[in-house]
Amino acid sequence: MTILDLFRLDGRHALITGGAQGIGFEIARGLAQAGAHVTIADLNPDVGQTAAATLDGQFEVLNVTDAAAVAALARKLPDVDILVNNAGIVRNTPAEATPDDDWRSVIDVNLNGVYWCCREFGRTMLERGRGSIVSTASMSGLISNHPQPQAAYNASKAAVIHLTRSLAGEWAPRGVRVNCVAPGYTATPLTRRGLDTPEWRETWLKETPMGRLAEPAEIAPAVLYLASDAASFVTGHALVVDGGYTCW
């Protein structure tokens, strides 16, 4: 076996939440190229079915904030070897003016949804004594972004990083690794809308040492590494992929 063989995922089943587009789709594509059978779980059936068909995978409608729905899907797909928690949202509202529903929706998707998926799919992994979970956190879980206000998002991503560490410690003795990636500004539709605000664009690019946004495909290799046997001794880790933003 060579080092490159350790990155292969042949015979494994990977489920990616929020995998219909953006970073999630590129992650799904990368895992499929490494040999995994991929299931895209997303709210949008039109985009999701098309994305899954592109990868010769399958599609499942899933609202990650619905714990019962997550549990039902985990029962339906008890053979998932790799779980990628990628579904996420952001609300850019000043903290003092953030409506209760906005705060709850961000925490519900970005944190509760990650926990429900980890809990339900983690159970089946623990029963089999093997599995890898990778969540999409953010550099926003390590720093406080500016000039845009996003306290709820930052708090949710910091919680994902600490949830990752907590689950990793609990589950490592039972064969399940839990890690996360922490991307910087990435050229997704969500981020591109922020680029339309000149002040945001100038600050984002100036404070990223590499001077540009990441492409979604540049996040996928980090997830592949953490999901694969190449990272067999890595758990509880937040792998930062931010163009250097957090080094200053």
Buried (B, 14 or more C-beta within 10 A) or exposed (E): EEEEEEBBBEEBBBBBBBBBBBBBBBBBBBBBEBBBBBBBBBBBEEBBBBBBEEBEBBBBEBBBBBBEBBBBBBEEBEEBBBBBBBBBBBBBBEEEEBEEEBBEBBBBBBBBBBBBBBBBBBBBBBEBEEBBBBBBBBBBBBBEBEEBBBBBBBBBBBBBBEBBBBBBEEBEEBEBBBBBBBBBBBBBEEBEEBBEBEEBBEBBBEBBEEEEBBEBBBBBBBBBBBBBBBBEEBBBBBBBBBBEBBEE
